[in-house]
Amino acid sequence: MQAHPTARPEPVAATGNALADVAAPCPILAAVKDRAKALKKMRRHENKRLFFGWCSCLHALGFSF
């Protein structure tokens, strides 16, 4: 019994960034992510400000921290 002849698939050249060709980034999703990142940064800076204020308060009272 002989195998059925099959056509070979055509070779396709790979592009450098195949994922970018699949879907364009959503501007709404990008805006949401940017806002979340800004809020996280703002919270982090606020926490640092409160911590260093607490440290300077302890230092003024005579504790070493």
Number of C-alpha atoms within 10 A of each C-alpha: 3 4 5 6 6 6 6 6 6 6 6 6 6 7 9 8 8 9 9 10 9 8 8 8 9 8 9 9 10 11 11 11 12 12 12 12 12 12 12 12 12 12 12 11 12 11 12 12 12 11 12 11 12 13 15 15 13 13 12 10 9 9 10 9 9
